[in-house]
Amino acid sequence: MSTLVRKKLEISQLNMSFGDVTALDNVSLDFHEEEFVSVVGTSGCGKSTLLNIIAGLQEPSSGSVTVDGTQVLGAGRDRGVVFQQATLLPWLTAQGNIEFALEPGGYGKVERSRIAKDYLASVGLSGFEDMFPSQLSGGMQQRVALARSLSYQPKLLLMDEPFGALDALTRRTMQQLLMKVWEEHKLTVMLITHDIDEAVFCSDRVVVMSSRPGRIKTEYSIDLPRPRDEETFIHPSFRGYYKEILSHINQGVV
């Protein structure tokens, strides 16, 4: 007997225009429960616009987005967002940033403190609770941002080039941390990235968007063993996925 895979996110016939410029053209895409999906494509193809619409930060020209069957009509705590810049409040400590995000959830002070400590520990930042953002490296700031987004237990985690500003070594460390966190929390994740290695390493599925106007060009199911680790990058199939995805991205690029 087959197991029914439940849809977490449904994007249906989404269109987005900015004046005379069409950013997204008839985009339809489903994400399954606990699935990790990366979206790749050339700069300006509408990847970030798509994420912003799902996050409820922009309203589409037409079409719909639903999470667990409920239409997205604005920002909500059922969706966590991590951007390329950590966007931490500089006057609050690492723990304070997470506690601040928890306040709308109605948690008491003691409970907010406990949750913040637990999530900082989950991203390897025990002992850094009282540090301010200016005292943390870029990678550590992104760990705090990730912990903050996870702390209110969203149904969907949206990530827009979260490691794009980091050096190569830190980025690799963060990719492996993300896999660990995803395995522990079993979230549905959408990752926007220009890094094909990152997309293949992290994902169950990689979606390739066309150049503007952004359309779904093709997608790949990534059949690599989990859990993923450094050995994944030298798996015999890894470079094959990389080359095929790069070829699709480059098609039609002048």
Salt bridges, closest charged atoms under 4 A:
GLU10 OE1 - LYS7 NZ 3.95
ASP25 OD2 - ARG215 NE 2.61
ASP30 OD2 - LYS7 NZ 3.10
GLU33 OE1 - ARG6 NH2 2.77
GLU33 OE2 - LYS8 NZ 3.59
GLU35 OE1 - HIS32 ND1 3.79
GLU35 OE2 - ARG205 NE 2.82
ASP68 OD1 - ARG6 NH1 3.13
ASP68 OD2 - LYS8 NZ 3.02
ASP68 OD2 - LYS155 NZ 3.46
ASP78 OD1 - ARG79 NE 2.84
GLU111 OE2 - ARG114 NH2 2.77
ASP118 OD2 - ARG114 NH1 2.79
GLU161 OE2 - HIS194 ND1 2.38
GLU183 OE1 - LYS186 NZ 3.36
GLU184 OE2 - LYS180 NZ 3.09
ASP195 OD2 - ARG171 NE 3.48
ASP197 OD1 - ARG239 NH1 3.02
ASP204 OD1 - ARG226 NH2 3.12
GLU219 OE2 - ARG205 NH1 3.27
GLU230 OE2 - ARG172 NH1 2.87
